[in-house]
Amino acid sequence: MLLKAQWVLPISKKPIEDGAVVVEGSKIKAVGKYKRLLGRFPDEEVVDFGKAIILPGFIDIHTHLEYSIFRGLLDDLSYADWKIQLTMKSAGLKKGDWELSAHIGALEALQSGITTIADITGSGASLKAAKDAGLRGVIYYEVADMDHTKVPQIIVDAEKTISRWNDMVSGTNLIIGLAPHSPYTVSPPLYKKASEWARQTKLKMCTHLAGSKAEYDFVKFGSGVLPNEYWDLMGWGDILWQPTGVSPVKYLEEWGVFDGGDVLAVHCVQVNEADIDILKKYDVSVAHCPRCNAKLGMGIAPLPSFAHRNLKVGLGTDSPASNNTMDIFDEMRIGVLLQRGVKGSFDFTAEDFVRMATLGGAEAINMESEVGSLDPGKQADIVVVDMSHSHQTPAREPYSALVYTANQENVVLTMVAGKTLYRDGVYATLDEQAILEKSEPIRKRLKLE
Ligand SMILES: [Zn+2]
């Protein structure tokens, strides 16, 4: 199949005007000027997208597909209050509800041109939805508990669950990782044990880190809402928590969490220069979630400092519970605007943010040899963004058009490993109507609780 459009953005190379991509099976066979490729591959079926951009599928390196049912239910709250409300509302969900919720997220991912996710799930619902949808990615099994005595049992359960999940992802484009949730929900021995085990078994690791000021105050000073109201809610009120006197990043370094490599740290807003040195020292990648961080009042991550250290940084939409869509275009746009409008930084261009949402994300989860750019031999994870609408006209520069004018409704094709999963509003693998209809009764119940 030969896909052609006004623009092809390989990301690894300069944009190609009147470009094309040849897909053979699950992989990219060739990328270049349409006329030249037509000469080389005269028998290929040509699909012409016209005034559109063909680019690698977006890589969303922080998602919780299973939280999608909470969209719009937890607005206008600070991070700690949001977390308390999310925890309380979550208690009202049954297994089937989580799965339905995750399927809503999978629908939106495909509609937004997201082909790879790095998702944290406690229930496994995200795994089921990502598998059903045909998405690629890393599904991290979440562990969280402040009770030190429970560590051995949690590890035993994690081993069993991950073994089962590994069987479930056999033959798919998904792999399983491990996610100790965050410094305020994971005890030091659980962090230590989990990261040792991940290191021994070569599991990818992910953790929320240095997100909110509430988390920072919790770790360093032992104060704030988290060790009080939130811990009481979780039944951890009797557990002693000693202030550590250090930043969240330093704290996790001291417990050996970064020792094994292949660690993805989510948020990294409350970090200073010494913290960023630590992240660099252990080659920790960062999931940058600018919209979620802004909406929950967490702050703005110091992207220029990440860039100066050459940290691996990708974009994450987090979850509709906080953000409220998985629109990766909004994430890029707001990400760059926050750097300009609040930080006064012109360090980042539209092109930088498109790279962050594609190849940068692939590098952050160490999958850049497979995905993230349009290069022969890589997986055919491809999206096409229509550029023919009035809000995009005239469009002369494709990076500018993607970041400053496009939105998820403009995605017309989402392909993973050569398979078309979404085309012109139609899903190949998911029953959109059934999923959306079933969501209403669950949502009504949650609203009442
Ligand atoms: Zn998260």
Residues whose N, C-alpha, C, O or C-beta is under 5 A from the ligand:
A	BS01	ZN	none
